[in-house]
Structures are given as structure tokens and as C-alpha cells.
Amino acid sequence: MNPCDLDSGASRIVRGLKDLNAVWEEASEQWNDSVSEAVHKRYVEPIGPVVKSTLDAVGRMRQLLQQAQRDLED
């Protein structure tokens, strides 16, 4: 990952969220009670919006870096 390569990190975040959701689905087949629901609501559910916000910020940062690079090339 070079200093301005935000896509590699963003891809790792997306893959991590997909992995988390897959593992949670698998675990919830065996662990399905009020405690698992509480864990899901407290720890798993909040991650989705945070990841989306993070990826949006990465997209904005990518645009700013690309514009800065274009400006420096002029």
C-alpha cells in the first residue's frame, strides 16, 4: 500500500465487515437467545453505519488527494 493508496485499506475494512457478518450468522445458528440478541445490538449492529461513514470519508479523502496531485502536476 503506497502512501496515497486508500483503496487497499478500504477493501480490507469491507472484507472484515463481510467476514464479521458471516461469522455472526454462523454463530447465531447455535447461539440464539436474549444474550446473543443483546450482543448483536450492542456490538455488531453499530459497526455497519460506522464502516459506511468511514468508507464515505475515504472516498472524500481520495478525491482530495487526486485533486492535490493534479494541482501539483500543473
GIQUIVEN-V925621 format. One record per residue. N is the residue number from 1. SS is DSSP state (h for helix, s for strand, l for the rest). PHI is phi in whole degrees, 0 to 359 (* if undefined). NEAR is the number of other C-alpha atoms within 12 Angstrom. Layout:
# GIQUIVEN-V925621
n->N ss->SS phi->PHI near->NEAR
n->N ss->SS phi->PHI near->NEAR
This chain:
# GIQUIVEN-V925621
n->1 ss->l phi->* near->11
n->2 ss->l phi->281 near->8
n->3 ss->l phi->304 near->10
n->4 ss->l phi->253 near->17
n->5 ss->l phi->268 near->17
n->6 ss->h phi->273 near->25
n->7 ss->h phi->292 near->22
n->8 ss->h phi->298 near->17
n->9 ss->h phi->295 near->21
n->10 ss->h phi->297 near->24
n->11 ss->h phi->296 near->19
n->12 ss->h phi->294 near->16
n->13 ss->h phi->295 near->23
n->14 ss->h phi->299 near->22
n->15 ss->h phi->297 near->15
n->16 ss->h phi->297 near->17
n->17 ss->h phi->294 near->24
n->18 ss->h phi->298 near->18
n->19 ss->h phi->297 near->15
n->20 ss->h phi->301 near->21
n->21 ss->h phi->296 near->20
n->22 ss->h phi->295 near->15
n->23 ss->h phi->293 near->16
n->24 ss->h phi->296 near->22
n->25 ss->h phi->302 near->17
n->26 ss->h phi->296 near->13
n->27 ss->h phi->293 near->17
n->28 ss->h phi->289 near->20
n->29 ss->h phi->293 near->12
n->30 ss->h phi->259 near->11
n->31 ss->l phi->249 near->17
n->32 ss->l phi->223 near->16
n->33 ss->l phi->219 near->13
n->34 ss->h phi->295 near->11
n->35 ss->h phi->293 near->13
n->36 ss->h phi->296 near->20
n->37 ss->h phi->297 near->17
n->38 ss->h phi->296 near->14
n->39 ss->h phi->297 near->18
n->40 ss->h phi->298 near->23
n->41 ss->h phi->294 near->14
n->42 ss->h phi->279 near->13
n->43 ss->h phi->246 near->18
n->44 ss->h phi->274 near->25
n->45 ss->h phi->304 near->19
n->46 ss->h phi->295 near->15
n->47 ss->h phi->290 near->21
n->48 ss->h phi->305 near->22
n->49 ss->h phi->297 near->14
n->50 ss->h phi->294 near->17
n->51 ss->h phi->296 near->24
n->52 ss->h phi->299 near->17
n->53 ss->h phi->299 near->17
n->54 ss->h phi->297 near->20
n->55 ss->h phi->294 near->24
n->56 ss->h phi->297 near->17
n->57 ss->h phi->296 near->17
n->58 ss->h phi->298 near->23
n->59 ss->h phi->298 near->20
n->60 ss->h phi->294 near->16
n->61 ss->h phi->296 near->19
n->62 ss->h phi->301 near->22
n->63 ss->h phi->298 near->18
n->64 ss->h phi->297 near->16
n->65 ss->h phi->294 near->18
n->66 ss->h phi->295 near->17
n->67 ss->h phi->294 near->14
n->68 ss->h phi->296 near->14
n->69 ss->h phi->296 near->13
n->70 ss->h phi->297 near->11
n->71 ss->h phi->298 near->10
n->72 ss->h phi->289 near->9
n->73 ss->h phi->283 near->8
n->74 ss->l phi->284 near->7
